Amino acid sequence: MKKTVLREYARLIARVGVNVQKGQEVLIHADLDQPEFVKLLVEECYKAKAKEVTVLWNYQPLQKIHTRYQTVKTLGEVKQWQKERQQHYCDVLPCRIHLISEDPDGLKGVNMKKMSQARQLSYPILKPYIDQRENKQQWCIAAVPGAAWAKKVFPGLPRGKAIEKLWEAILYTSRVNEDPIGAWEKHNADLKARCDYLNSLGIESLHYTADNGTDLTVGLIKESRFCGGGDTSLQGIYFNPNIPTEECFISPKRGEAEGIVYSTKPLSYQGQLIDNFWMRFEGGKVVESGAEKGADLLATLIAMDEGAAYLGECALVPERSPIAESGLLFYNTLFDENAACHLAIGMGFADTIVDFQNKSLEECRALGINDSMVHEDFMIGCSTMNIDAKTRDGKTVPIFRNGNWAF
């Protein structure tokens, strides 16, 4: 891939993604797959007047080794220096960039029970720091191609050609064209207009149906709103959390989901795949689930904590979008969730509450925003999906017909 194009992508992440401000610190989480691109991204952050840029490297094989040899207690321990680092992040609120490229099967065979138990130990200690930073930071999730990921998406191609093809797909779906910043301004305006229309309806619940058996009704919070595209932090800085993105999303009301829903794409969770799965909800909670592949892993996810069995997000994504029209299965949630309508179990988003900036997290959760240590999106959209909105004044309004917007 031409370096000039990659630099445009790096500039997009720095300027439109996290929108680095003069004097801000930047924290980049990256795998070892594309060090040259990470170097470009670091430089673009400095060109945007960042004070300091720190890169934290991830490597799945090491994660597997640590999980194999360390005890659960050691894996889940949060040391004093780690607490001090977390407090530093609360104090300075760095921009966070998550640059993903991991192998969808990279943690196959790992002791998932051990990993989950370790996370359950550490999360209560980390949660107060996470809550302190809620909605105050700019953050962005973007992607670069790892070799194993590229071969998963393009199994019939040689390694180098597969990486090049995945670069092309990432850049195309991320709107890296002759004018990436202008393209994103236009895209954000379109998503905002759709959200404004949805918010004008006064929706009480959404009813999902499809010919695969999905028949699910989800209740919405009266004070909630649909969001999409760019967001504004509590510091007043506009940023784009996901590159790419195609969704208009909302956090539903905890405890109000009834029916059954079937997945339409595999879910890559903790470096392993869950495929052809379903969940049945009663009283807002998953009471039964199954999968052709990864059923035990799905059950582990749902049982991570009390909130993991409740919904945290409903996202509307049409089939007429660059990712869906590419025809590719990315085996990566950032992309696959933006090719189809999806739900998420686990944590909800407090910033979907109107006037959230003048409310505490506890007040938002009291209104019905779900709380959990996990937030996992799973894809349910298909070409036969219809979604109807029941409004608070008793009307039924079509939102989706045959997988696309009905307005």
N, C-alpha and C positions, 0 to 999 in steps of 0.2 A: 504494500500500500504506500502511495506517495506520502512523503513526510509533510508536504504542505497541507494535504488533506487531514492528516492526523493532528497537525497543529491547530487547524480550524476546529476539530473536535475537542481538543484539549482546551482551547479558548472558550468554546461553548459551555463546557462543564464548569470552568472557573468563573465565567462572566454571567451566564444565564442559569446554570445549575445552582451553584451555591451563592453566586453573586458576591464574590469576595470584596470586602470593604477595606479601605486604607487602614492599616494598623491591626487588622484581625489576624489571629492565628488560624492555621488550617491543619486539619488532621486527615490524612489519607489512609484508608485501609485497602490493601491490595494484595493479590496473590503474586507468585513469582513468575507469571507467564509473560508479561509484557513490560520488562524494566525500562525499555527505551521510551515507551509511551508514558510511563510514570514520570520519567525525567522531563518529558515535554510538559506534562501536567503541572509538575512542581514549578517549572519555569514560568508557565502562564499564570499561576497563582501569585508568584512574586511580581510579575508584570502588572498584575491587578492591585499591587501595593500591599500584599500580605506581609505581616511582620515576621512570621516564622512558619515554615511548612514542615510537618513531621510525617514520616511514612511509617506505618506499622504493617509489616509483612506477614502474610498468612501462608501456610503450606499444609495441605491436607494430610500427606503421609506422616508428618510430625504429629499432627493431631491424633492420628490413629495409634502411633507409638506411645504418646503420652497416656492415652486412654487405656492402652493395654497394660502398662507397667505401673502407673500411679494408682494409689488407693482413691476411693470415692472422696474421702476426707481431704486428701491433698488436692485432687482435681477441683473440689468445690471451695477451697479456702480462698479468702480474699485477704491478702497480706496488708500490713499497715501502709507500705509504700504504694500499693494499688489504691487504697482508700484515699491517700493524699493526692494521687494522680486524678482520681475521680473528682475530688473537691476542686482541684485546679481547673478541670474542665467546667465545673459549675461557676467558678469565679470569672474565667475569661471567655467562656462560650465560643469555642473555636468553630469555624465552619467544618463540617464533616463530609467527606467524600468517600463513598463505598464503591470501589472499582472492582466489579465481580468478573471472574473468569473461571470459576471452579468447575471441576469435573462433576457432572451430574451423578456419577457412580463412584466418586472419589472416596467415600467413607463406607463403601460396601463391606460388610463383614465386621464392622466396628461394634463394640458392645454398647448398643443404644440405651439399654437400661442403666448402665453405669454413667453414661454421658448425661442422661436425664436426671439421675439422682444428684450428680455433681451440680448441675444447673439449679436444681431445687434448693441446694444448700447455699449457693452463692447469691441467688436472686434477691432474697430478703435483705441482704446486706447492701446490694447495689441499687435496689429499688429507690431508696430515699434520694440518691444522687440523680437517678434517671428522672424522677418526678421534679426535682429542682430545675432541670433543664427543659422540661416539657414545653414545647412551642416557643422556646426562646432562641433556639439555634437555627441557622441555615444548614440544610443537609441535602445531599444529592446521591442517588444510586444510579450508576452508569455501568457500562460493561466494556470489556476488551476480550478478544478471543484467546482462550487457552487451547493448547493442542488437543487435549483429551476431549474437551467440550466440542471443539470443531469437528473432530472425528465422529462424535456422537450424532451431531446434526447432519454431517455429510460423510456417512460411512464408506461410500464408494470411491472417495477421492484420496489421493496421496496427502500426507500430512500437511505439506506446505500449501497445496492448493485448497485444502479444506480450511486452513486458517485464513487464507485470502478471501474465500467465499464468505466466511463468517464475518470478516471485517466489512465486506460489502453490505451484508445484511444488517449489521449493527448500524453502520453509517446511514444507510437508506432509511431505516425505520426511525432513526434519531434525527431525521431531517437535516443532515449535514450536506447541504447543497451549495449553490453559489452564494447564498446569503442565509446562513443558518440562523443568525440572530433575528433577521426579519421574518423568516419562516416560523420561528417560535412565537414571535409577537402575534402573528396571524392565527396560529394554532391556539394559543392561549385565549385569544378573543372569542374564537368559536366555542371552546369549552365553557367559557364564562357565560356566553349567551344561552347555551343549553341548560346550564345550571340555574340561571336566572328564571328560565321558563319553568323548570321542575319545581323551583322554590315558590313560584307564584301559584301553584296548584293547591297547596295546603294538603299534602299527601298524608294520609293516616296509615296506610299499609300498601305493600306491594305483593302481587300474586304472580308467581312464576309457574309456567307450564311448558312442557315440551313432550315430543312423542317418545322420548326415552323413559318416560315415567315420572319425570320431575313434576311435582305438584306441591308448592311451598308458598305459604303466606307469612310475610315478615312485617311486624309492626314498627312504625317509626316514632321518634320522639317529637312531640309537638314543637319544641324549641330548636329542632335540628335543621340543618340546611345541607344541600348538595354542594360539593366543592369539586374542583377539577383544574388541572394545569398548574399554574403558579400559585404560590401561597405567600403570606406575609407573616414574618415572625413577630413576636411581641416586642422586638426592638425596632419594628417598623421597616424591616428590610424584605423586599420582594425576592423570591427565589423559586426554583423549580425542583421539587423533591425527587422526581423520577425523569430520567432521560433514557428511553422514550416514555410517553404516557398518552393514553387515549381515553381515559375513564372520567366519568362523573360519578363521584362516590359519596356515601353518607354512612354514618354509624347508626345502626338500628337500635331499637329499645330492647335492652336486656330482658329476657323472659317472654318475649313475644315473637315466637316462630313456631309454626305448626306445619307438619307435612314431611315430605321426603324429597331429597335432591340427589341427582346423579352427576358425577364428574364427567367432563368431556375431554379433558387432557390430563396427562400424567402430572403428578405433583412431585417436584424434587425437594425433599426435606432432609436436612442434615446429611447431604451427600448421598442419599438413597432415594429410589423412586417408589411412589405409591401410585398404582394405576387401576383404572376401572373400579372406582370406589363409590360408595353412597353413604348418606347419613340420614337418619330419621329424627325429627325434632318433636318434642312435646314440651309445652310450657317454656319454650325458648331454648331448651337444652337438648343436646345430642343424647338420645336414649338408646340408640342402636346404630351400628355401622358395620360395613364390610368392604372387602376389596379383593380383586383377583390377584393383585400383587401388593405386598406390603401391608397386609391387614393388621399384623401385630404392631408395626410402626405407626399406623394410623391410630390404633387404640392407645398407644403410648402418648402420642401427641395430644389426643383428646383428654387424657388424664393428667397432663402436666401440672395443672392446678385447678381450682374450682372454676375459674373463668374460662378455661380452655375449651369447655364444652358448650359455650355460648357464642353467638355471633358478635363480631366486632366491626364488620364492614359489609355493605352491599354496593357493588360497583357495576355501572352500566357501560358496556363497551360494544359498539356495533361491529358486525362482520365486515363492513366497508371501512377498513382502516389499513394503513400500510403493513402492519404486522400480519393481520389476518390474510390480506391479499397476497402476501409473499408466499403463502402456502407452506411455510416452514413450521415444524414443531421444534422449538428451541430447547426444550427440556430445561428451561430456566424461567422462574416465576416472573421476573421483571418483564420479560417479553411475552410469555404465554398468557399472563393475566391481562395484557393489553391487546390481546387478539380475541377475547371473549368476555362476556359478562362473568363476573366472579363474585364469590363471597369470601369472607375470612372468618375463621374462628379465633377467639382470643381477644386481645386488647382492642378497644375502640378508640376513636380519635376525639379528644375533647374539643378540638378546634372546629368540629362540625356543629357545635352548639352556637346559636346566635348570641353575640355579645360575650363569647367565652373569655375574652381578655379581661373582663370585669368580674369573672367568677373564679372560684378556686377549683382545683381538680376534684376535690370532694363534692362540691356542688354540681359539677358536670356529671360525675358518676351517680349522684343521687337522682339525677334526671333520667338515667338509664344507660349511660355510656359504660360499656363493659370494661373490666380491669382484669389483666392477666399478664403472665410473664411471656406469653407467646402471641404472635400475630401471624397466622399462616393463610395466605390466599389460595383458593382452589377454584378451578375454572369450571363453569356450568353452562356457558353459552353455546348455542348451536343454531343451525339454520332453521330449526322449527320452534325456537324459543319465542314465546309471547309473554309480555309482562303488562299487567294492568294495574293502575293505581286506583285505590279507593280513597277519595278525598274526604276531608272532615265535614263537608257540606253534603255528603251522600252521593256524589257522582262517581262514575267509573270512567277513567280516562285511559286510552291505550298509550303505552309508553314504548313498547317494542312489538314489532310484528315480524315474524320469520327471521329473527336474528338481527334486525336493524331498527333504527329509530322509527317511531310511528308519527313523528312530527318533524 
